[in-house]
Amino acid sequence: MYPLKLIEHEIKYINKYNHIWCVFDLDDFHKQGKIKKAYKLAKNCHNISIACSNFSFEIWLIYHY
C-alpha cells in the first residue's frame, strides 16, 4: 500500500486507538515525493506516527527470526 493511502486509511481509527503507528518500506516512494505528503498528513493528525524501513528490512527479519 502506498504511504499516503496507508495514512488516509488509518485516520478512520484515530478515535478508536490512543496512538497509531504506520510502518512501510521506503522503496521508490521517497523519489516520488510521496513520503513527504504522508509525513505531513500524519503530523497533522497528532497521534499517527510513521516508521520507515530500509530496503533490506525483510531480510533482516528473516535472519533474526
N, C-alpha and C positions, 0 to 999 in steps of 0.2 A: 504494500500500500504506500502511496506517496506520502511524504511527511506532512504536507499541508492537509491532505484528506484525512490523515490519522488524527490530527489535532481537531479538525472540524467534527469528526466522529465522536471524539471524547468529550467535547463541550456538552453534549447531551447528558453526561454523567456527573457534571460538576456538583450538582446538589445532592447526589447520592453518596459521594465519597468525600472524605476530607482533603485528600490530595491525590492527584493522578500523575503517573509517570508514563511518558511515551518514549519507547526505545525503537530506534530504526538505524539501518545501515546508511552510511553516507553515500555509497556507490557514486553515481554521477549526479546526484541531486544538487550537490554543492556547486557544480559547474553551471547548473541551470538557474541558480538563484532561488530555488525552492526552499532551501534550508532557512534563509533569512525570513521569508514570509511565514514559515511555520514557527520560528522563534518569536517573531513579533506577535503573532496571534496567541501563542501560549503565554507570553509575558502579559498581555492584556487581560488574560483570564485569571491571573494571580495564583491559582492553585493547580496549574498544569506545568510540570517540569519535563524537560527533554534530556534524554541521554542518547548520544550518538556513538555507534560502534565503528571500528575501523574495518578495512577490507578483509582482514583475516580473523574476524571475531568468531565465526562459525568454527574455524579450525582450532582456535584456542579452546572453545567449549569442548570439542571432541577430544583434544589432548588432555584436558583436565577432568574429563568425565570418568 
